[in-house]
Amino acid sequence: MQVSSESPALKLVVVGHVDHGKSTLIGRLLHDTGSLPDGKAEAVIRMSERRGMPVEWAFVLDALQAERDQGITIDTTQIFFNTDKRNYVIIDAPGHTEFLKNMVSGAALSDAALLVIDAKEGMQEQSRRHGYILHLLGVRQVAVVINKMDLVDYREERYQELTGEIRKYLSGLGLEAAAIVPVSAREGQGLVAAPDKMSWYAGPHLVEVLDGFSPPVLPTDRPLRLPVQDVYKFDDRRIIAGRIESGRIRTGDRILISPSNKSVTVKSIESWNTPSPALSASAGQSVGITLSEQLFIERGQVISHEANPPIESNVFRARIFWLGRKPLEVGKRYKLKLATNEQMVDVQSIETVIDVENLTSAAGDKLERNGIGEITLRARAMLALDEFSENPKTGRFVLVDEYDTVGGGIIFMEGYPDQRSSGDVRSTNITAVEHRVTPDMRARSNGHEGGILWLTGLSGAGKSTLAIEAEQQLFAKGYQVYVLDGDNVRFGLSSDLGFAPEDRAENIRRVGEVAKLFASAGVLVLTAFISPYRADRDRARSIAPDLFHEVYVAADVSTCEGRDPKGLYKKARAGEIKDFTGVSAPYEEPVTPELTVDTSDKTVNESVAELLAYVEENFSLTGNGGGR
Amino acid sequence: MDHLDALEAQSVYILREAFNKFDRLGMLWSLGKDSNVMVWLARKAFLGHVPFPLMFCDTGKKFPEMYEFQKKYAAEWGVKLLVRECPPIEEIDPTLPPATRSAARKTEALKRLIAEQDMQAVIAGIRRDEEATRAKERVFSPRGENAEWDFRDQPPEFWDQFKTDFAPGTHIRIHPILHWTELDIWRYIQREKIPLVSLYYSKNGKRYRSLGDQDITFPIESEASTIEEIIAELEATTIAERSGRAMDHEAEDAFERLRTAGYM
């Protein structure tokens, strides 16, 4: 039975030392609030009788045979339950040390925690460890239940004594207990009503405490963080998929991709089977967005706004808990998973190993299983991250050793700077330099204007042949002229790029920028790149619209394949080259090129002559064109 | 974001994680309400597409309405469907109680289908609130060489960082609706207008709350013949959802044995 509200259930984890009565508390709470399905209570009573014991409410949860036989909780269980006020999901986490990974798995899902402590035994090692891990996991709402008060004759003195001890420990962790409730789960004291056997207690009973917890608040007002989960191309849309971890995103927003440090505009927010297209989305939503231009984007990058971006660093500090069978050691390498990013990291140092008994810390060179410590990690690549205190979702991570998750941690940057590069246009410390040497002065000195002849066409159409030949002849005429082609760009400026569509787009962008610089310096630049995508060429044009001349070196595929000077078509047909233009990737012909040179039925000299005529016409100060 | 939005966003996140991590992936489509919701969520995640095959292990004992439903919507939703016959009962462990043994045919068929397709991962629509052993499941739950589930040593799973690295020979079950309740499922079906097999709606004073094979699934007494009425009925009931599933009740540990051996 559930409260028929549409609000999400509050997730509550129950932690504490083994045998302090966590499962019994939950079983009894379910029974006393009328949350058990018909027949469950009877089944539990029957099971207990069969085993010759008093009613064992823990059987409600410990449904697994092994657990019934050994009387312990092996793994976390989730039980749905409700009070008059709202629905809850109760997560019962095991108290045994060896099941700490299961306790963490349960507790990390929770909005609030109940720490159960045996009135007779008091705080034990796991009580303290669980308390510490709640603090590391970022669970901030904690109430303490002092259980088994019947074993200490419901004495107030014992309650007071424990209360002092518990408050002192929790305050050392920066946690404050919402309440410390004395109960006896087995006897049903203090769970759903004031305990009649403890009239000295004036505080809230357990259900009142639960109902006092606040539901989780989505961080919609924090800076935007949208880690890229995947990029889809199922149809004609290229969709960037991911979950917004904090903040809000709108169509038309200028966003920043980290750590690649590129800016782009959000074109649309896509969805399926929704009443109308969304214009904005916020924290907690899994979205798919499209962008205004084709940037190279991959899983692991983080989308933010230009203001308040994440920190970029390849080194950071962390508080971690260790679950691995083998200890964490300095110098070891693990896989870091931070939001959707995965990178190898090395343990640079272990600053402290924390003793959960008394919260003291000592130096150490390894962290044993179930240990907690502070360490420094270093990655080979730049990471986009946040401090946990600023943004929990992008400020926490897990470590993987071979196939297993072996630890979790939260990030703090004490002593390490943000390494975000300040050399890009977005930084405010760059102002455009006014040149005193004007383009006119350069042109007069050279006898011609600077400019860009952007040759585009299929592989084998003759771009490079044409460019190299034209360069030689123009140089002989006194032109300042230079060819940019795959050979001198791909090995240097773009040596980090491959041939995937995104890489090609980025390569063309760089060539466009470099060509603009050459042209601004007064040089006539000839570029010889296939540049198959119209969008990329248009972008190159937009970098220097006044200087840009598109030259379509035309020849059909069969002609080019017949020439095949580098044997590339042959390889592409054999499937040895992926994304080969004209074979396995598209070529988009220019719509309105400034010049078309059809090479399919001309000699090289005829083609070069056409190009040279165009140059004289448009760039020479002495020719009949007289510039533009 | 309301409650259903939050559930949907989490399921979409899980499905996208699965699709990113595994090349050879399939989704179990049992034709029941939960797995219809799951297929729907996949279309949400992949913007109208279902980029992996749907798998169906046919016991030959499903209700005719279910077979009709499958035919109609596989076509309408444009999904790739892999249907395989279950092996005969004689090939199944004879020490299992009768209904449990019958259900185990599906496990066997699934194992064979996974082997045949060389699948790395299978997406299944189980929920924590259905049954106590399912409550202990992980979202990304590894299975051994023979699809068996080792509940004594499950991987840690927190902060939505799932187990996505595993030794050769193991395979993964992915549970994108683990965190949903029966009521959540119905409210979502209502909101999204998801088509369902008619057996869930009351006819002659009876309806099915959970659908399995004809010989081991029993209807409940109910007058609820619309989604609104079903939701109202569930808000008031204290009877467990799978009470009509014989295999859950044959022995104290029957279902646990099924799951340990690889049942969903």
Chai-1 contact restraints between the chains, C-beta under 6 A:
chainA,res_idxA,chainB,res_idxB,connection_type,confidence,min_distance_angstrom,max_distance_angstrom,comment,restraint_id
A,M1,B,T238,contact,1.0,0.0,6.0,A-B,restraint_1
A,Q2,B,L183,contact,1.0,0.0,6.0,A-B,restraint_2
A,S4,B,E235,contact,1.0,0.0,6.0,A-B,restraint_3
A,E6,B,D2,contact,1.0,0.0,6.0,A-B,restraint_4
A,E6,B,H3,contact,1.0,0.0,6.0,A-B,restraint_5
A,S7,B,H3,contact,1.0,0.0,6.0,A-B,restraint_6
A,P8,B,H3,contact,1.0,0.0,6.0,A-B,restraint_7
A,P8,B,A6,contact,1.0,0.0,6.0,A-B,restraint_8
A,P37,B,T238,contact,1.0,0.0,6.0,A-B,restraint_9
A,P37,B,A240,contact,1.0,0.0,6.0,A-B,restraint_10
A,D38,B,T238,contact,1.0,0.0,6.0,A-B,restraint_11
A,D38,B,I239,contact,1.0,0.0,6.0,A-B,restraint_12
A,A63,B,A132,contact,1.0,0.0,6.0,A-B,restraint_13
A,L64,B,E256,contact,1.0,0.0,6.0,A-B,restraint_14
A,Q65,B,D253,contact,1.0,0.0,6.0,A-B,restraint_15
A,Q65,B,E256,contact,1.0,0.0,6.0,A-B,restraint_16
A,I74,B,R152,contact,1.0,0.0,6.0,A-B,restraint_17
A,D75,B,K136,contact,1.0,0.0,6.0,A-B,restraint_18
A,D75,B,Q154,contact,1.0,0.0,6.0,A-B,restraint_19
A,T77,B,A135,contact,1.0,0.0,6.0,A-B,restraint_20
A,T77,B,K136,contact,1.0,0.0,6.0,A-B,restraint_21
A,Q78,B,R128,contact,1.0,0.0,6.0,A-B,restraint_22
A,Q78,B,A135,contact,1.0,0.0,6.0,A-B,restraint_23
A,F80,B,D129,contact,1.0,0.0,6.0,A-B,restraint_24
A,F80,B,T181,contact,1.0,0.0,6.0,A-B,restraint_25
A,K101,B,P156,contact,1.0,0.0,6.0,A-B,restraint_26
A,V104,B,P156,contact,1.0,0.0,6.0,A-B,restraint_27
A,V104,B,F158,contact,1.0,0.0,6.0,A-B,restraint_28
A,S105,B,P156,contact,1.0,0.0,6.0,A-B,restraint_29
A,S105,B,E157,contact,1.0,0.0,6.0,A-B,restraint_30
A,S105,B,F158,contact,1.0,0.0,6.0,A-B,restraint_31
A,A108,B,F158,contact,1.0,0.0,6.0,A-B,restraint_32
A,A108,B,W159,contact,1.0,0.0,6.0,A-B,restraint_33
A,Q229,B,R16,contact,1.0,0.0,6.0,A-B,restraint_34
A,D230,B,R16,contact,1.0,0.0,6.0,A-B,restraint_35
A,D230,B,N20,contact,1.0,0.0,6.0,A-B,restraint_36
A,F234,B,H49,contact,1.0,0.0,6.0,A-B,restraint_37
A,A241,B,R16,contact,1.0,0.0,6.0,A-B,restraint_38
A,R243,B,Y13,contact,1.0,0.0,6.0,A-B,restraint_39
A,E270,B,L47,contact,1.0,0.0,6.0,A-B,restraint_40
A,W272,B,R43,contact,1.0,0.0,6.0,A-B,restraint_41
A,W272,B,K44,contact,1.0,0.0,6.0,A-B,restraint_42
A,W272,B,L47,contact,1.0,0.0,6.0,A-B,restraint_43
A,W272,B,G48,contact,1.0,0.0,6.0,A-B,restraint_44
A,G284,B,M1,contact,1.0,0.0,6.0,A-B,restraint_45
A,G284,B,A9,contact,1.0,0.0,6.0,A-B,restraint_46
A,Q285,B,A9,contact,1.0,0.0,6.0,A-B,restraint_47
A,S286,B,A9,contact,1.0,0.0,6.0,A-B,restraint_48
A,S286,B,V12,contact,1.0,0.0,6.0,A-B,restraint_49
A,S286,B,Y13,contact,1.0,0.0,6.0,A-B,restraint_50
A,G288,B,L47,contact,1.0,0.0,6.0,A-B,restraint_51
A,L323,B,P156,contact,1.0,0.0,6.0,A-B,restraint_52
A,K337,B,Q161,contact,1.0,0.0,6.0,A-B,restraint_53
A,R396,B,W159,contact,1.0,0.0,6.0,A-B,restraint_54
A,V398,B,Q161,contact,1.0,0.0,6.0,A-B,restraint_55
A,V400,B,D165,contact,1.0,0.0,6.0,A-B,restraint_56
A,Y403,B,D165,contact,1.0,0.0,6.0,A-B,restraint_57
A,Y403,B,F166,contact,1.0,0.0,6.0,A-B,restraint_58
A,Y403,B,A167,contact,1.0,0.0,6.0,A-B,restraint_59
A,T405,B,P156,contact,1.0,0.0,6.0,A-B,restraint_60
